[in-house]
Amino acid sequence: MRLFRTIAGAHGGRVFANMGAGFGISDELAAQAVRYFLPPIIKSITRQTESSQGLLQFLEFLGTRRFDRYMDDPSIFGHPHVEEHGRVLLAALFPRGREQVRKIIANRAKVLPIAPHILEAMFPYVAVLAFGGIEQKTRQPLGSILQRIARGRVDAQGLNNPYAALAREIRQRKAATAKPRTAARRTSGLSGVFGALFARGDARSAA
């Protein structure tokens, strides 16, 4: 289960053709850009979720929007609302700000035959697709974990948004037990779900 392959299957398998048409490049170059932008995104998520607290915060963040809906919407490229969502994601992923994002773009411009201003315009959409792919592949497994942890006491809203529900359930149990190690064991299973999606086969350079 690799994130790049998940993204490649979006829009009925035409996501790179749609992205290329939106930015005036070939679908092959669009695919390469996504492949080269994923490593810094994955590295940031991995770093931010190393602790149980960081993982819970990541779950809560995922629970704020339905990014996976963009995996079925071929009209997203060039849409200001989607771009704004992507910029929010980039700000959360790269807290050092614009300079960090510019460095990532500049490094990709050295190896890809795509103008830097086009790469800059594409980056927010790659972030949206990355989070859409993460949600698409983790929503059901995390729903199963939620049911197991809550022992079946889960309503339809919780199953529809297992990210926020899981974070809430774990926080409540952590507060009740006051045993950090127990909470860490619970979140370790969640890390495994994301870790399978972030397998190294996607990577180029994360810088």
DONU-904667 format. One record per residue (C-alpha): z, x, y; residue in three letters. Coordinates in nm, 2 decimals. Each point is the difference from the previous one (the first is absolute). Layout:
<nodes>
{node {Z,X,Y},'ala'},
...
</nodes>
This chain:
<nodes>
{node {0.00,0.00,0.00},'met'},
{node {-0.13,0.20,0.29},'arg'},
{node {0.00,-0.11,0.37},'leu'},
{node {-0.35,0.11,0.07},'phe'},
{node {-0.15,-0.19,-0.29},'arg'},
{node {0.20,-0.31,0.10},'thr'},
{node {-0.15,0.02,0.35},'ile'},
{node {-0.35,0.06,-0.14},'ala'},
{node {0.02,-0.33,-0.18},'gly'},
{node {0.07,-0.19,0.33},'ala'},
{node {-0.25,-0.25,0.14},'his'},
{node {-0.15,-0.05,-0.35},'gly'},
{node {-0.07,0.37,-0.03},'gly'},
{node {-0.18,0.02,0.33},'arg'},
{node {0.27,0.13,0.23},'val'},
{node {-0.16,0.33,0.07},'phe'},
{node {-0.34,-0.16,0.07},'ala'},
{node {0.18,-0.24,0.24},'asn'},
{node {0.19,0.28,0.16},'met'},
{node {-0.31,0.22,0.03},'gly'},
{node {-0.19,-0.29,0.17},'ala'},
{node {0.29,-0.05,0.24},'gly'},
{node {0.01,0.36,0.11},'phe'},
{node {-0.37,0.10,-0.03},'gly'},
{node {0.04,0.23,-0.29},'ile'},
{node {-0.11,-0.01,-0.37},'ser'},
{node {0.22,-0.16,-0.26},'asp'},
{node {0.03,0.35,-0.17},'glu'},
{node {0.15,0.15,0.33},'leu'},
{node {0.23,-0.30,0.04},'ala'},
{node {0.13,0.06,-0.35},'ala'},
{node {0.05,0.37,0.07},'gln'},
{node {0.19,-0.08,0.33},'ala'},
{node {0.23,-0.23,-0.19},'val'},
{node {0.06,0.25,-0.27},'arg'},
{node {0.08,0.27,0.25},'tyr'},
{node {0.23,-0.22,0.22},'phe'},
{node {0.21,-0.12,-0.30},'leu'},
{node {0.20,0.32,-0.07},'pro'},
{node {0.19,0.01,0.34},'pro'},
{node {0.07,-0.37,-0.03},'ile'},
{node {0.13,0.04,-0.36},'ile'},
{node {0.20,0.31,0.10},'lys'},
{node {0.17,-0.19,0.29},'ser'},
{node {0.09,-0.30,-0.22},'ile'},
{node {0.13,0.23,-0.27},'thr'},
{node {0.21,0.19,0.24},'arg'},
{node {0.14,-0.31,0.17},'gln'},
{node {0.09,-0.16,-0.34},'thr'},
{node {0.17,0.30,-0.16},'glu'},
{node {0.34,-0.15,0.07},'ser'},
{node {0.12,-0.34,-0.11},'ser'},
{node {0.06,-0.10,0.36},'gln'},
{node {-0.36,0.11,0.09},'gly'},
{node {-0.14,-0.19,-0.29},'leu'},
{node {0.18,-0.32,0.10},'leu'},
{node {-0.13,0.04,0.36},'gln'},
{node {-0.35,0.04,-0.14},'phe'},
{node {0.04,-0.32,-0.21},'leu'},
{node {0.12,-0.19,0.31},'glu'},
{node {-0.30,0.13,0.20},'phe'},
{node {-0.24,-0.11,-0.27},'leu'},
{node {0.16,-0.34,0.01},'gly'},
{node {-0.09,-0.05,0.37},'thr'},
{node {-0.37,-0.06,-0.06},'arg'},
{node {-0.26,-0.08,-0.26},'arg'},
{node {-0.22,0.30,0.01},'phe'},
{node {-0.15,-0.08,-0.34},'asp'},
{node {-0.20,-0.29,0.16},'arg'},
{node {-0.23,0.26,0.16},'tyr'},
{node {-0.11,0.11,-0.35},'met'},
{node {-0.21,-0.32,-0.02},'asp'},
{node {-0.12,-0.02,0.36},'asp'},
{node {-0.33,0.19,0.06},'pro'},
{node {0.01,-0.08,0.38},'ser'},
{node {0.30,0.22,0.08},'ile'},
{node {-0.18,0.30,0.13},'phe'},
{node {-0.02,-0.01,0.38},'gly'},
{node {0.25,-0.29,0.02},'his'},
{node {0.25,0.08,0.28},'pro'},
{node {0.29,-0.18,-0.18},'his'},
{node {-0.05,0.21,-0.32},'val'},
{node {-0.03,0.32,0.20},'glu'},
{node {0.32,-0.08,0.18},'glu'},
{node {0.18,-0.05,-0.34},'his'},
{node {-0.14,0.34,-0.10},'gly'},
{node {0.13,0.17,0.31},'arg'},
{node {0.34,-0.14,-0.07},'val'},
{node {-0.02,0.14,-0.35},'leu'},
{node {-0.10,0.34,0.13},'leu'},
{node {0.29,0.00,0.25},'ala'},
{node {0.24,-0.07,-0.29},'ala'},
{node {-0.16,0.26,-0.23},'leu'},
{node {-0.02,0.28,0.26},'phe'},
{node {0.30,-0.03,0.22},'pro'},
{node {-0.09,0.32,0.19},'arg'},
{node {-0.26,-0.20,0.17},'gly'},
{node {-0.35,0.04,0.12},'arg'},
{node {0.00,0.38,-0.03},'glu'},
{node {0.07,-0.02,-0.37},'gln'},
{node {-0.28,-0.26,-0.05},'val'},
{node {-0.24,0.21,0.20},'arg'},
{node {0.07,0.30,-0.22},'lys'},
{node {-0.08,-0.20,-0.31},'ile'},
{node {-0.32,-0.13,0.15},'ile'},
{node {-0.10,0.35,0.12},'ala'},
{node {0.05,0.15,-0.35},'asn'},
{node {-0.22,-0.27,-0.16},'arg'},
{node {-0.27,0.05,0.27},'ala'},
{node {-0.02,0.37,-0.12},'lys'},
{node {-0.10,-0.10,-0.35},'val'},
{node {-0.18,-0.34,0.04},'leu'},
{node {-0.34,-0.04,0.18},'pro'},
{node {0.15,-0.28,0.21},'ile'},
{node {0.07,0.01,0.37},'ala'},
{node {0.37,0.03,0.10},'pro'},
{node {-0.02,-0.32,0.21},'his'},
{node {-0.13,-0.20,-0.30},'ile'},
{node {0.27,0.15,-0.23},'leu'},
{node {0.26,-0.10,0.26},'glu'},
{node {-0.13,-0.36,0.01},'ala'},
{node {0.00,-0.01,-0.38},'met'},
{node {0.35,0.13,-0.06},'phe'},
{node {0.19,-0.33,0.08},'pro'},
{node {-0.22,-0.19,-0.24},'tyr'},
{node {0.06,0.25,-0.27},'val'},
{node {0.37,-0.05,0.05},'ala'},
{node {-0.04,-0.37,-0.03},'val'},
{node {-0.20,0.03,-0.32},'leu'},
{node {0.26,0.25,-0.14},'ala'},
{node {0.28,-0.25,0.06},'phe'},
{node {-0.22,-0.28,-0.13},'gly'},
{node {-0.06,0.19,-0.32},'gly'},
{node {0.37,0.08,-0.03},'ile'},
{node {0.09,-0.37,0.03},'glu'},
{node {-0.28,-0.11,-0.23},'gln'},
{node {0.12,0.22,-0.28},'lys'},
{node {0.38,-0.02,0.05},'thr'},
{node {0.06,-0.37,0.09},'arg'},
{node {0.01,-0.12,-0.37},'gln'},
{node {0.19,0.29,-0.15},'pro'},
{node {0.26,-0.01,0.27},'leu'},
{node {0.03,-0.38,-0.05},'gly'},
{node {0.08,0.07,-0.36},'ser'},
{node {0.26,0.25,0.10},'ile'},
{node {0.15,-0.25,0.25},'leu'},
{node {0.03,-0.26,-0.27},'gln'},
{node {0.17,0.25,-0.23},'arg'},
{node {0.25,0.11,0.27},'ile'},
{node {0.07,-0.35,0.12},'ala'},
{node {0.01,-0.13,-0.36},'arg'},
{node {-0.26,-0.26,0.06},'gly'},
{node {0.17,-0.14,0.31},'arg'},
{node {-0.31,0.04,0.22},'val'},
{node {-0.18,-0.28,0.20},'asp'},
{node {-0.37,-0.02,0.06},'ala'},
{node {0.04,0.16,0.35},'gln'},
{node {0.16,0.30,-0.16},'gly'},
{node {-0.27,0.04,-0.26},'leu'},
{node {-0.27,-0.03,0.27},'asn'},
{node {0.17,0.27,0.20},'asn'},
{node {0.19,0.22,-0.25},'pro'},
{node {0.03,0.29,0.25},'tyr'},
{node {0.24,-0.16,0.24},'ala'},
{node {0.17,-0.19,-0.28},'ala'},
{node {0.06,0.32,-0.20},'leu'},
{node {0.13,0.19,0.29},'ala'},
{node {0.23,-0.29,0.09},'arg'},
{node {0.13,-0.03,-0.37},'glu'},
{node {0.06,0.37,-0.03},'ile'},
{node {0.18,0.02,0.34},'arg'},
{node {0.22,-0.29,-0.09},'gln'},
{node {0.09,0.15,-0.34},'arg'},
{node {0.06,0.34,0.16},'lys'},
{node {0.24,-0.15,0.25},'ala'},
{node {0.18,-0.20,-0.27},'ala'},
{node {0.04,0.30,-0.24},'thr'},
{node {0.03,0.28,0.26},'ala'},
{node {-0.14,0.24,-0.26},'lys'},
{node {-0.29,0.19,0.15},'pro'},
{node {-0.09,0.15,-0.34},'arg'},
{node {-0.06,-0.35,-0.15},'thr'},
{node {-0.23,-0.08,0.29},'ala'},
{node {-0.18,0.32,-0.05},'ala'},
{node {-0.06,-0.09,-0.37},'arg'},
{node {-0.14,-0.33,0.10},'arg'},
{node {-0.24,0.15,0.26},'thr'},
{node {-0.12,0.27,-0.24},'ser'},
{node {-0.20,-0.27,-0.20},'gly'},
{node {-0.17,-0.10,0.32},'leu'},
{node {-0.10,0.36,0.08},'ser'},
{node {-0.17,0.01,-0.34},'gly'},
{node {-0.22,-0.30,0.10},'val'},
{node {-0.12,0.17,0.31},'phe'},
{node {-0.02,0.35,-0.16},'gly'},
{node {-0.26,-0.12,-0.25},'ala'},
{node {-0.21,-0.12,0.29},'leu'},
{node {0.03,0.33,0.18},'phe'},
{node {-0.12,0.22,-0.28},'ala'},
{node {-0.13,0.34,0.11},'arg'},
{node {-0.36,-0.08,-0.11},'gly'},
{node {-0.06,-0.15,0.34},'asp'},
{node {0.09,0.31,0.20},'ala'},
{node {-0.18,0.25,0.21},'arg'},
{node {0.22,0.15,0.27},'ser'},
{node {0.28,-0.18,0.16},'ala'},
{node {0.00,0.19,0.32},'ala'},
</nodes>
